[in-house]
Amino acid sequence: MKLKSDRQKGLSYKELCRKYNVDRRTAKKYAQSDSRPEYVLTEAKPSKLDPYKAKINIWLVKHQN
């Protein structure tokens, strides 16, 4: 990880956040971690309009003409 090696070379967290365009806390977290961060995608959340989609589609078809 480049961020970690740059930190070991003596760059400050402020310099790291500017270089890698990340928040200072994120730079610190990555520089101090032993392993590469893993990203996990979450499932899509239901929309607030889901219960009304059928009715909205009916309105759209009705008023399309």
CHARMM internal coordinates of N, CA and C (Angstrom, degrees):
IC EDIT
DIST 1 N 1 CA 1.4437
DIST 1 CA 1 C 1.5335
ANGL 1 N 1 CA 1 C 107.27
DIST 1 C 2 N 1.3060
ANGL 1 CA 1 C 2 N 116.64
DIHE 1 N 1 CA 1 C 2 N 124.87
DIST 2 N 2 CA 1.4531
ANGL 1 C 2 N 2 CA 121.61
DIHE 1 CA 1 C 2 N 2 CA -175.98
DIST 2 CA 2 C 1.5235
ANGL 2 N 2 CA 2 C 112.34
DIHE 1 C 2 N 2 CA 2 C -65.90
DIST 2 C 3 N 1.2979
ANGL 2 CA 2 C 3 N 116.84
DIHE 2 N 2 CA 2 C 3 N -37.51
DIST 3 N 3 CA 1.4562
ANGL 2 C 3 N 3 CA 120.63
DIHE 2 CA 2 C 3 N 3 CA -178.75
DIST 3 CA 3 C 1.5279
ANGL 3 N 3 CA 3 C 110.42
DIHE 2 C 3 N 3 CA 3 C -60.08
DIST 3 C 4 N 1.2921
ANGL 3 CA 3 C 4 N 116.26
DIHE 3 N 3 CA 3 C 4 N -43.43
DIST 4 N 4 CA 1.4656
ANGL 3 C 4 N 4 CA 120.37
DIHE 3 CA 3 C 4 N 4 CA -178.91
DIST 4 CA 4 C 1.5329
ANGL 4 N 4 CA 4 C 110.92
DIHE 3 C 4 N 4 CA 4 C -65.94
DIST 4 C 5 N 1.3261
ANGL 4 CA 4 C 5 N 117.12
DIHE 4 N 4 CA 4 C 5 N -41.69
DIST 5 N 5 CA 1.4652
ANGL 4 C 5 N 5 CA 119.48
DIHE 4 CA 4 C 5 N 5 CA -179.87
DIST 5 CA 5 C 1.5282
ANGL 5 N 5 CA 5 C 110.92
DIHE 4 C 5 N 5 CA 5 C -68.91
DIST 5 C 6 N 1.3313
ANGL 5 CA 5 C 6 N 117.40
DIHE 5 N 5 CA 5 C 6 N -34.74
DIST 6 N 6 CA 1.4643
ANGL 5 C 6 N 6 CA 119.91
DIHE 5 CA 5 C 6 N 6 CA 176.33
DIST 6 CA 6 C 1.5229
ANGL 6 N 6 CA 6 C 110.75
DIHE 5 C 6 N 6 CA 6 C -65.60
DIST 6 C 7 N 1.3088
ANGL 6 CA 6 C 7 N 117.25
DIHE 6 N 6 CA 6 C 7 N -36.28
DIST 7 N 7 CA 1.4655
ANGL 6 C 7 N 7 CA 120.83
DIHE 6 CA 6 C 7 N 7 CA 177.81
DIST 7 CA 7 C 1.5289
ANGL 7 N 7 CA 7 C 110.05
DIHE 6 C 7 N 7 CA 7 C -66.07
DIST 7 C 8 N 1.3202
ANGL 7 CA 7 C 8 N 116.24
DIHE 7 N 7 CA 7 C 8 N -40.06
DIST 8 N 8 CA 1.4627
ANGL 7 C 8 N 8 CA 120.19
DIHE 7 CA 7 C 8 N 8 CA 179.26
DIST 8 CA 8 C 1.5307
ANGL 8 N 8 CA 8 C 111.14
DIHE 7 C 8 N 8 CA 8 C -67.79
DIST 8 C 9 N 1.3310
ANGL 8 CA 8 C 9 N 116.73
DIHE 8 N 8 CA 8 C 9 N -25.45
DIST 9 N 9 CA 1.4624
ANGL 8 C 9 N 9 CA 120.94
DIHE 8 CA 8 C 9 N 9 CA 177.47
DIST 9 CA 9 C 1.5257
ANGL 9 N 9 CA 9 C 111.89
DIHE 8 C 9 N 9 CA 9 C -76.96
DIST 9 C 10 N 1.3395
ANGL 9 CA 9 C 10 N 116.72
DIHE 9 N 9 CA 9 C 10 N -10.68
DIST 10 N 10 CA 1.4570
ANGL 9 C 10 N 10 CA 119.93
DIHE 9 CA 9 C 10 N 10 CA 174.94
DIST 10 CA 10 C 1.5137
ANGL 10 N 10 CA 10 C 115.56
DIHE 9 C 10 N 10 CA 10 C 113.61
DIST 10 C 11 N 1.3293
ANGL 10 CA 10 C 11 N 118.70
DIHE 10 N 10 CA 10 C 11 N 3.79
DIST 11 N 11 CA 1.4597
ANGL 10 C 11 N 11 CA 119.69
DIHE 10 CA 10 C 11 N 11 CA 177.45
DIST 11 CA 11 C 1.5259
ANGL 11 N 11 CA 11 C 109.87
DIHE 10 C 11 N 11 CA 11 C -70.63
DIST 11 C 12 N 1.3167
ANGL 11 CA 11 C 12 N 116.59
DIHE 11 N 11 CA 11 C 12 N 142.72
DIST 12 N 12 CA 1.4595
ANGL 11 C 12 N 12 CA 120.62
DIHE 11 CA 11 C 12 N 12 CA 179.08
DIST 12 CA 12 C 1.5298
ANGL 12 N 12 CA 12 C 109.24
DIHE 11 C 12 N 12 CA 12 C -79.65
DIST 12 C 13 N 1.3208
ANGL 12 CA 12 C 13 N 115.64
DIHE 12 N 12 CA 12 C 13 N 166.13
DIST 13 N 13 CA 1.4672
ANGL 12 C 13 N 13 CA 119.77
DIHE 12 CA 12 C 13 N 13 CA 178.09
DIST 13 CA 13 C 1.5180
ANGL 13 N 13 CA 13 C 110.45
DIHE 12 C 13 N 13 CA 13 C -62.66
DIST 13 C 14 N 1.2987
ANGL 13 CA 13 C 14 N 117.23
DIHE 13 N 13 CA 13 C 14 N -35.03
DIST 14 N 14 CA 1.4591
ANGL 13 C 14 N 14 CA 121.53
DIHE 13 CA 13 C 14 N 14 CA 178.99
DIST 14 CA 14 C 1.5370
ANGL 14 N 14 CA 14 C 110.53
DIHE 13 C 14 N 14 CA 14 C -64.41
DIST 14 C 15 N 1.3259
ANGL 14 CA 14 C 15 N 115.99
DIHE 14 N 14 CA 14 C 15 N -41.53
DIST 15 N 15 CA 1.4620
ANGL 14 C 15 N 15 CA 120.11
DIHE 14 CA 14 C 15 N 15 CA 177.73
DIST 15 CA 15 C 1.5277
ANGL 15 N 15 CA 15 C 111.09
DIHE 14 C 15 N 15 CA 15 C -67.55
DIST 15 C 16 N 1.3314
ANGL 15 CA 15 C 16 N 116.02
DIHE 15 N 15 CA 15 C 16 N -37.91
DIST 16 N 16 CA 1.4608
ANGL 15 C 16 N 16 CA 120.34
DIHE 15 CA 15 C 16 N 16 CA 178.65
DIST 16 CA 16 C 1.5255
ANGL 16 N 16 CA 16 C 111.27
DIHE 15 C 16 N 16 CA 16 C -64.89
DIST 16 C 17 N 1.3211
ANGL 16 CA 16 C 17 N 116.59
DIHE 16 N 16 CA 16 C 17 N -41.86
DIST 17 N 17 CA 1.4650
ANGL 16 C 17 N 17 CA 118.70
DIHE 16 CA 16 C 17 N 17 CA -178.03
DIST 17 CA 17 C 1.5245
ANGL 17 N 17 CA 17 C 110.57
DIHE 16 C 17 N 17 CA 17 C -66.98
DIST 17 C 18 N 1.3222
ANGL 17 CA 17 C 18 N 117.69
DIHE 17 N 17 CA 17 C 18 N -33.58
DIST 18 N 18 CA 1.4643
ANGL 17 C 18 N 18 CA 120.12
DIHE 17 CA 17 C 18 N 18 CA 176.09
DIST 18 CA 18 C 1.5269
ANGL 18 N 18 CA 18 C 110.70
DIHE 17 C 18 N 18 CA 18 C -69.54
DIST 18 C 19 N 1.3297
ANGL 18 CA 18 C 19 N 116.51
DIHE 18 N 18 CA 18 C 19 N -43.74
DIST 19 N 19 CA 1.4635
ANGL 18 C 19 N 19 CA 121.24
DIHE 18 CA 18 C 19 N 19 CA -176.27
DIST 19 CA 19 C 1.5285
ANGL 19 N 19 CA 19 C 111.96
DIHE 18 C 19 N 19 CA 19 C -65.85
DIST 19 C 20 N 1.3379
ANGL 19 CA 19 C 20 N 116.68
DIHE 19 N 19 CA 19 C 20 N -43.21
DIST 20 N 20 CA 1.4582
ANGL 19 C 20 N 20 CA 121.15
DIHE 19 CA 19 C 20 N 20 CA -175.16
DIST 20 CA 20 C 1.5270
ANGL 20 N 20 CA 20 C 113.89
DIHE 19 C 20 N 20 CA 20 C -100.44
DIST 20 C 21 N 1.3244
ANGL 20 CA 20 C 21 N 116.69
DIHE 20 N 20 CA 20 C 21 N 1.87
DIST 21 N 21 CA 1.4628
ANGL 20 C 21 N 21 CA 122.29
DIHE 20 CA 20 C 21 N 21 CA 177.78
DIST 21 CA 21 C 1.5388
ANGL 21 N 21 CA 21 C 111.94
DIHE 20 C 21 N 21 CA 21 C 55.76
DIST 21 C 22 N 1.3272
ANGL 21 CA 21 C 22 N 115.42
DIHE 21 N 21 CA 21 C 22 N 49.20
DIST 22 N 22 CA 1.4595
ANGL 21 C 22 N 22 CA 122.06
DIHE 21 CA 21 C 22 N 22 CA 176.59
DIST 22 CA 22 C 1.5237
ANGL 22 N 22 CA 22 C 108.57
DIHE 21 C 22 N 22 CA 22 C -128.53
DIST 22 C 23 N 1.3093
ANGL 22 CA 22 C 23 N 115.91
DIHE 22 N 22 CA 22 C 23 N 164.61
DIST 23 N 23 CA 1.4572
ANGL 22 C 23 N 23 CA 121.58
DIHE 22 CA 22 C 23 N 23 CA 177.11
DIST 23 CA 23 C 1.5321
ANGL 23 N 23 CA 23 C 109.66
DIHE 22 C 23 N 23 CA 23 C -67.04
DIST 23 C 24 N 1.3203
ANGL 23 CA 23 C 24 N 116.58
DIHE 23 N 23 CA 23 C 24 N 152.11
DIST 24 N 24 CA 1.4667
ANGL 23 C 24 N 24 CA 122.44
DIHE 23 CA 23 C 24 N 24 CA -179.35
DIST 24 CA 24 C 1.5255
ANGL 24 N 24 CA 24 C 111.07
DIHE 23 C 24 N 24 CA 24 C -57.76
DIST 24 C 25 N 1.3329
ANGL 24 CA 24 C 25 N 116.47
DIHE 24 N 24 CA 24 C 25 N -41.79
DIST 25 N 25 CA 1.4721
ANGL 24 C 25 N 25 CA 119.95
DIHE 24 CA 24 C 25 N 25 CA -179.98
DIST 25 CA 25 C 1.5292
ANGL 25 N 25 CA 25 C 111.39
DIHE 24 C 25 N 25 CA 25 C -66.83
DIST 25 C 26 N 1.3327
ANGL 25 CA 25 C 26 N 116.73
DIHE 25 N 25 CA 25 C 26 N -35.94
DIST 26 N 26 CA 1.4592
ANGL 25 C 26 N 26 CA 120.56
DIHE 25 CA 25 C 26 N 26 CA 177.88
DIST 26 CA 26 C 1.5213
ANGL 26 N 26 CA 26 C 110.19
DIHE 25 C 26 N 26 CA 26 C -66.97
DIST 26 C 27 N 1.3251
ANGL 26 CA 26 C 27 N 116.89
DIHE 26 N 26 CA 26 C 27 N -42.74
DIST 27 N 27 CA 1.4611
ANGL 26 C 27 N 27 CA 120.88
DIHE 26 CA 26 C 27 N 27 CA 177.74
DIST 27 CA 27 C 1.5204
ANGL 27 N 27 CA 27 C 110.33
DIHE 26 C 27 N 27 CA 27 C -59.73
DIST 27 C 28 N 1.3107
ANGL 27 CA 27 C 28 N 117.10
DIHE 27 N 27 CA 27 C 28 N -43.01
DIST 28 N 28 CA 1.4628
ANGL 27 C 28 N 28 CA 121.19
DIHE 27 CA 27 C 28 N 28 CA 180.00
DIST 28 CA 28 C 1.5298
ANGL 28 N 28 CA 28 C 110.69
DIHE 27 C 28 N 28 CA 28 C -65.03
DIST 28 C 29 N 1.3306
ANGL 28 CA 28 C 29 N 116.53
DIHE 28 N 28 CA 28 C 29 N -43.01
DIST 29 N 29 CA 1.4598
ANGL 28 C 29 N 29 CA 121.22
DIHE 28 CA 28 C 29 N 29 CA -179.33
DIST 29 CA 29 C 1.5285
ANGL 29 N 29 CA 29 C 110.73
DIHE 28 C 29 N 29 CA 29 C -62.07
DIST 29 C 30 N 1.3225
ANGL 29 CA 29 C 30 N 117.13
DIHE 29 N 29 CA 29 C 30 N -45.23
DIST 30 N 30 CA 1.4625
ANGL 29 C 30 N 30 CA 120.69
DIHE 29 CA 29 C 30 N 30 CA -179.58
DIST 30 CA 30 C 1.5205
ANGL 30 N 30 CA 30 C 111.52
DIHE 29 C 30 N 30 CA 30 C -68.77
DIST 30 C 31 N 1.3208
ANGL 30 CA 30 C 31 N 117.34
DIHE 30 N 30 CA 30 C 31 N -37.91
DIST 31 N 31 CA 1.4658
ANGL 30 C 31 N 31 CA 120.76
DIHE 30 CA 30 C 31 N 31 CA -179.14
DIST 31 CA 31 C 1.5304
ANGL 31 N 31 CA 31 C 111.17
DIHE 30 C 31 N 31 CA 31 C -67.67
DIST 31 C 32 N 1.3122
ANGL 31 CA 31 C 32 N 117.97
DIHE 31 N 31 CA 31 C 32 N -31.67
DIST 32 N 32 CA 1.4587
ANGL 31 C 32 N 32 CA 121.50
DIHE 31 CA 31 C 32 N 32 CA -177.33
DIST 32 CA 32 C 1.5248
ANGL 32 N 32 CA 32 C 113.57
DIHE 31 C 32 N 32 CA 32 C -91.41
DIST 32 C 33 N 1.3349
ANGL 32 CA 32 C 33 N 117.84
DIHE 32 N 32 CA 32 C 33 N -11.99
DIST 33 N 33 CA 1.4608
ANGL 32 C 33 N 33 CA 119.66
DIHE 32 CA 32 C 33 N 33 CA -177.24
DIST 33 CA 33 C 1.5246
ANGL 33 N 33 CA 33 C 110.42
DIHE 32 C 33 N 33 CA 33 C -77.76
DIST 33 C 34 N 1.3253
ANGL 33 CA 33 C 34 N 115.67
DIHE 33 N 33 CA 33 C 34 N 148.83
DIST 34 N 34 CA 1.4592
ANGL 33 C 34 N 34 CA 121.46
DIHE 33 CA 33 C 34 N 34 CA 179.53
DIST 34 CA 34 C 1.5197
ANGL 34 N 34 CA 34 C 112.11
DIHE 33 C 34 N 34 CA 34 C -83.99
DIST 34 C 35 N 1.3176
ANGL 34 CA 34 C 35 N 116.74
DIHE 34 N 34 CA 34 C 35 N -26.09
DIST 35 N 35 CA 1.4527
ANGL 34 C 35 N 35 CA 120.04
DIHE 34 CA 34 C 35 N 35 CA -177.37
DIST 35 CA 35 C 1.5249
ANGL 35 N 35 CA 35 C 110.09
DIHE 34 C 35 N 35 CA 35 C -122.47
DIST 35 C 36 N 1.2961
ANGL 35 CA 35 C 36 N 114.76
DIHE 35 N 35 CA 35 C 36 N 166.06
DIST 36 N 36 CA 1.4572
ANGL 35 C 36 N 36 CA 121.27
DIHE 35 CA 35 C 36 N 36 CA 178.27
DIST 36 CA 36 C 1.5350
ANGL 36 N 36 CA 36 C 108.77
DIHE 35 C 36 N 36 CA 36 C -71.77
DIST 36 C 37 N 1.3307
ANGL 36 CA 36 C 37 N 118.54
DIHE 36 N 36 CA 36 C 37 N 137.56
DIST 37 N 37 CA 1.4706
ANGL 36 C 37 N 37 CA 119.66
DIHE 36 CA 36 C 37 N 37 CA -178.83
DIST 37 CA 37 C 1.5277
ANGL 37 N 37 CA 37 C 111.24
DIHE 36 C 37 N 37 CA 37 C -66.18
DIST 37 C 38 N 1.3172
ANGL 37 CA 37 C 38 N 115.43
DIHE 37 N 37 CA 37 C 38 N 141.62
DIST 38 N 38 CA 1.4569
ANGL 37 C 38 N 38 CA 121.26
DIHE 37 CA 37 C 38 N 38 CA 178.07
DIST 38 CA 38 C 1.5109
ANGL 38 N 38 CA 38 C 108.64
DIHE 37 C 38 N 38 CA 38 C -106.94
DIST 38 C 39 N 1.3197
ANGL 38 CA 38 C 39 N 115.63
DIHE 38 N 38 CA 38 C 39 N 135.47
DIST 39 N 39 CA 1.4453
ANGL 38 C 39 N 39 CA 121.49
DIHE 38 CA 38 C 39 N 39 CA -179.43
DIST 39 CA 39 C 1.5177
ANGL 39 N 39 CA 39 C 109.66
DIHE 38 C 39 N 39 CA 39 C -105.62
DIST 39 C 40 N 1.3045
ANGL 39 CA 39 C 40 N 115.85
DIHE 39 N 39 CA 39 C 40 N 131.98
DIST 40 N 40 CA 1.4527
ANGL 39 C 40 N 40 CA 121.38
DIHE 39 CA 39 C 40 N 40 CA -179.42
DIST 40 CA 40 C 1.5244
ANGL 40 N 40 CA 40 C 107.88
DIHE 39 C 40 N 40 CA 40 C -121.08
DIST 40 C 41 N 1.3186
ANGL 40 CA 40 C 41 N 114.83
DIHE 40 N 40 CA 40 C 41 N 124.20
DIST 41 N 41 CA 1.4557
ANGL 40 C 41 N 41 CA 119.31
DIHE 40 CA 40 C 41 N 41 CA 178.31
DIST 41 CA 41 C 1.5249
ANGL 41 N 41 CA 41 C 109.47
DIHE 40 C 41 N 41 CA 41 C -79.07
DIST 41 C 42 N 1.3133
ANGL 41 CA 41 C 42 N 115.74
DIHE 41 N 41 CA 41 C 42 N 137.17
DIST 42 N 42 CA 1.4564
ANGL 41 C 42 N 42 CA 120.03
DIHE 41 CA 41 C 42 N 42 CA 176.86
DIST 42 CA 42 C 1.5228
ANGL 42 N 42 CA 42 C 109.16
DIHE 41 C 42 N 42 CA 42 C -91.65
DIST 42 C 43 N 1.2987
ANGL 42 CA 42 C 43 N 115.43
DIHE 42 N 42 CA 42 C 43 N 160.50
DIST 43 N 43 CA 1.4601
ANGL 42 C 43 N 43 CA 119.74
DIHE 42 CA 42 C 43 N 43 CA 178.62
DIST 43 CA 43 C 1.5159
ANGL 43 N 43 CA 43 C 109.24
DIHE 42 C 43 N 43 CA 43 C -70.85
DIST 43 C 44 N 1.3224
ANGL 43 CA 43 C 44 N 115.22
DIHE 43 N 43 CA 43 C 44 N 151.92
DIST 44 N 44 CA 1.4596
ANGL 43 C 44 N 44 CA 120.67
DIHE 43 CA 43 C 44 N 44 CA 179.47
DIST 44 CA 44 C 1.5268
ANGL 44 N 44 CA 44 C 109.61
DIHE 43 C 44 N 44 CA 44 C -64.44
DIST 44 C 45 N 1.3125
ANGL 44 CA 44 C 45 N 115.35
DIHE 44 N 44 CA 44 C 45 N 135.95
DIST 45 N 45 CA 1.4579
ANGL 44 C 45 N 45 CA 120.27
DIHE 44 CA 44 C 45 N 45 CA 179.20
DIST 45 CA 45 C 1.5290
ANGL 45 N 45 CA 45 C 109.30
DIHE 44 C 45 N 45 CA 45 C -84.79
DIST 45 C 46 N 1.3209
ANGL 45 CA 45 C 46 N 116.87
DIHE 45 N 45 CA 45 C 46 N 147.46
DIST 46 N 46 CA 1.4665
ANGL 45 C 46 N 46 CA 118.53
DIHE 45 CA 45 C 46 N 46 CA 179.22
DIST 46 CA 46 C 1.5301
ANGL 46 N 46 CA 46 C 110.87
DIHE 45 C 46 N 46 CA 46 C -68.29
DIST 46 C 47 N 1.3115
ANGL 46 CA 46 C 47 N 115.09
DIHE 46 N 46 CA 46 C 47 N 147.89
DIST 47 N 47 CA 1.4470
ANGL 46 C 47 N 47 CA 121.20
DIHE 46 CA 46 C 47 N 47 CA 179.43
DIST 47 CA 47 C 1.5296
ANGL 47 N 47 CA 47 C 109.84
DIHE 46 C 47 N 47 CA 47 C -79.87
DIST 47 C 48 N 1.3105
ANGL 47 CA 47 C 48 N 116.06
DIHE 47 N 47 CA 47 C 48 N 152.17
DIST 48 N 48 CA 1.4637
ANGL 47 C 48 N 48 CA 119.83
DIHE 47 CA 47 C 48 N 48 CA 176.28
DIST 48 CA 48 C 1.5235
ANGL 48 N 48 CA 48 C 110.85
DIHE 47 C 48 N 48 CA 48 C -68.38
DIST 48 C 49 N 1.3300
ANGL 48 CA 48 C 49 N 116.04
DIHE 48 N 48 CA 48 C 49 N -20.20
DIST 49 N 49 CA 1.4653
ANGL 48 C 49 N 49 CA 120.18
DIHE 48 CA 48 C 49 N 49 CA -179.41
DIST 49 CA 49 C 1.5241
ANGL 49 N 49 CA 49 C 113.02
DIHE 48 C 49 N 49 CA 49 C -87.80
DIST 49 C 50 N 1.3138
ANGL 49 CA 49 C 50 N 119.00
DIHE 49 N 49 CA 49 C 50 N -6.89
DIST 50 N 50 CA 1.4612
ANGL 49 C 50 N 50 CA 121.27
DIHE 49 CA 49 C 50 N 50 CA -177.47
DIST 50 CA 50 C 1.5276
ANGL 50 N 50 CA 50 C 113.80
DIHE 49 C 50 N 50 CA 50 C -50.59
DIST 50 C 51 N 1.3232
ANGL 50 CA 50 C 51 N 120.10
DIHE 50 N 50 CA 50 C 51 N -44.61
DIST 51 N 51 CA 1.4686
ANGL 50 C 51 N 51 CA 118.54
DIHE 50 CA 50 C 51 N 51 CA 179.66
DIST 51 CA 51 C 1.5358
ANGL 51 N 51 CA 51 C 113.41
DIHE 50 C 51 N 51 CA 51 C -66.06
DIST 51 C 52 N 1.3128
ANGL 51 CA 51 C 52 N 117.59
DIHE 51 N 51 CA 51 C 52 N -18.68
DIST 52 N 52 CA 1.4590
ANGL 51 C 52 N 52 CA 121.19
DIHE 51 CA 51 C 52 N 52 CA -175.00
DIST 52 CA 52 C 1.5256
ANGL 52 N 52 CA 52 C 113.70
DIHE 51 C 52 N 52 CA 52 C -107.44
DIST 52 C 53 N 1.3108
ANGL 52 CA 52 C 53 N 118.47
DIHE 52 N 52 CA 52 C 53 N -1.04
DIST 53 N 53 CA 1.4699
ANGL 52 C 53 N 53 CA 121.58
DIHE 52 CA 52 C 53 N 53 CA -174.41
DIST 53 CA 53 C 1.5213
ANGL 53 N 53 CA 53 C 112.84
DIHE 52 C 53 N 53 CA 53 C -60.85
DIST 53 C 54 N 1.3053
ANGL 53 CA 53 C 54 N 117.47
DIHE 53 N 53 CA 53 C 54 N -39.65
DIST 54 N 54 CA 1.4651
ANGL 53 C 54 N 54 CA 119.85
DIHE 53 CA 53 C 54 N 54 CA 179.59
DIST 54 CA 54 C 1.5292
ANGL 54 N 54 CA 54 C 110.26
DIHE 53 C 54 N 54 CA 54 C -62.08
DIST 54 C 55 N 1.3155
ANGL 54 CA 54 C 55 N 116.88
DIHE 54 N 54 CA 54 C 55 N -45.35
DIST 55 N 55 CA 1.4688
ANGL 54 C 55 N 55 CA 121.28
DIHE 54 CA 54 C 55 N 55 CA -179.92
DIST 55 CA 55 C 1.5347
ANGL 55 N 55 CA 55 C 110.77
DIHE 54 C 55 N 55 CA 55 C -65.10
DIST 55 C 56 N 1.3293
ANGL 55 CA 55 C 56 N 116.96
DIHE 55 N 55 CA 55 C 56 N -41.09
DIST 56 N 56 CA 1.4698
ANGL 55 C 56 N 56 CA 121.17
DIHE 55 CA 55 C 56 N 56 CA 179.37
DIST 56 CA 56 C 1.5219
ANGL 56 N 56 CA 56 C 110.26
DIHE 55 C 56 N 56 CA 56 C -63.24
DIST 56 C 57 N 1.3310
ANGL 56 CA 56 C 57 N 117.14
DIHE 56 N 56 CA 56 C 57 N -42.61
DIST 57 N 57 CA 1.4677
ANGL 56 C 57 N 57 CA 120.25
DIHE 56 CA 56 C 57 N 57 CA 178.05
DIST 57 CA 57 C 1.5195
ANGL 57 N 57 CA 57 C 111.61
DIHE 56 C 57 N 57 CA 57 C -62.20
DIST 57 C 58 N 1.3204
ANGL 57 CA 57 C 58 N 117.09
DIHE 57 N 57 CA 57 C 58 N -38.89
DIST 58 N 58 CA 1.4700
ANGL 57 C 58 N 58 CA 120.80
DIHE 57 CA 57 C 58 N 58 CA 176.76
DIST 58 CA 58 C 1.5301
ANGL 58 N 58 CA 58 C 109.72
DIHE 57 C 58 N 58 CA 58 C -62.22
DIST 58 C 59 N 1.3152
ANGL 58 CA 58 C 59 N 117.53
DIHE 58 N 58 CA 58 C 59 N -44.34
DIST 59 N 59 CA 1.4705
ANGL 58 C 59 N 59 CA 121.16
DIHE 58 CA 58 C 59 N 59 CA 178.52
DIST 59 CA 59 C 1.5276
ANGL 59 N 59 CA 59 C 111.18
DIHE 58 C 59 N 59 CA 59 C -61.50
DIST 59 C 60 N 1.3230
ANGL 59 CA 59 C 60 N 115.97
DIHE 59 N 59 CA 59 C 60 N -43.39
DIST 60 N 60 CA 1.4661
ANGL 59 C 60 N 60 CA 119.63
DIHE 59 CA 59 C 60 N 60 CA -179.00
DIST 60 CA 60 C 1.5252
ANGL 60 N 60 CA 60 C 111.75
DIHE 59 C 60 N 60 CA 60 C -63.15
DIST 60 C 61 N 1.3272
ANGL 60 CA 60 C 61 N 116.42
DIHE 60 N 60 CA 60 C 61 N -44.39
DIST 61 N 61 CA 1.4736
ANGL 60 C 61 N 61 CA 119.80
DIHE 60 CA 60 C 61 N 61 CA 178.94
DIST 61 CA 61 C 1.5258
ANGL 61 N 61 CA 61 C 109.76
DIHE 60 C 61 N 61 CA 61 C -65.30
DIST 61 C 62 N 1.3074
ANGL 61 CA 61 C 62 N 116.84
DIHE 61 N 61 CA 61 C 62 N -40.15
DIST 62 N 62 CA 1.4717
ANGL 61 C 62 N 62 CA 121.86
DIHE 61 CA 61 C 62 N 62 CA -177.72
DIST 62 CA 62 C 1.5379
ANGL 62 N 62 CA 62 C 110.83
DIHE 61 C 62 N 62 CA 62 C -64.77
DIST 62 C 63 N 1.3112
ANGL 62 CA 62 C 63 N 117.92
DIHE 62 N 62 CA 62 C 63 N -40.58
DIST 63 N 63 CA 1.4590
ANGL 62 C 63 N 63 CA 122.13
DIHE 62 CA 62 C 63 N 63 CA -175.17
DIST 63 CA 63 C 1.5230
ANGL 63 N 63 CA 63 C 113.92
DIHE 62 C 63 N 63 CA 63 C -96.41
DIST 63 C 64 N 1.3380
ANGL 63 CA 63 C 64 N 116.14
DIHE 63 N 63 CA 63 C 64 N 6.42
DIST 64 N 64 CA 1.4475
ANGL 63 C 64 N 64 CA 120.21
DIHE 63 CA 63 C 64 N 64 CA 179.81
DIST 64 CA 64 C 1.5316
ANGL 64 N 64 CA 64 C 110.82
DIHE 63 C 64 N 64 CA 64 C -74.06
DIST 64 C 65 N 1.3011
ANGL 64 CA 64 C 65 N 117.58
DIHE 64 N 64 CA 64 C 65 N -27.98
DIST 65 N 65 CA 1.4729
ANGL 64 C 65 N 65 CA 121.45
DIHE 64 CA 64 C 65 N 65 CA -177.70
DIST 65 CA 65 C 1.4701
ANGL 65 N 65 CA 65 C 111.03
DIHE 64 C 65 N 65 CA 65 C -78.92
END
COOR INIT
IC SEED 1 N 1 CA 1 C
IC BUILD
